[in-house]
Amino acid sequence: MSYLDVDSNKIKPIIDELNILLADYNIYYQNLRGFHWNVMGKNFFDLHNKFEELYTDARIKIDEIAERILTLRHSPESKFSDYFNLANVKEAGSLIPDVEMVTLVLKDHEYILKQMGRVVKMAEEAGDEGTIDLMGGYIGDLEKVSWMLDAWGKESRN
């Protein structure tokens, strides 16, 4: 791996954590699809569009995470049976009230952010700047979206 300035002995833990993140994102993606399809009520238009925005972003991140694993010369997990075994994010039913959907999305964000932190820790130990850089952008984006969704669920101050 001459193009990577990463200790090859320290790559395996990064791959393991990236595969867990990949699993988390795949299940999160499918949860969002179900919410997008099944949201109802007075918040339909807002949440239908927001869930689509979130799953579109997740789809991009899924591809980027898998490609980072490939860049590190390993193979990404690609079976849902493996995702279910690896993931911190759990499959959610989608025939639930809209507010509960948002609560579950925020819980998924919590799991994903913690997993990103684990990826960064392993990448720092290995000197893997590419993975650290990738995760840094993801963390900032997901924290902002989480803040916005949390604010959506609060009562107005007026």
Summary of the structure (lengths in Angstrom):
residues: 158
radius of gyration: 16.8
end to end distance: 58.8
largest distance: 59.9
contacts: 476
relative contact order: 0.18
helix: 75%
strand: 0%
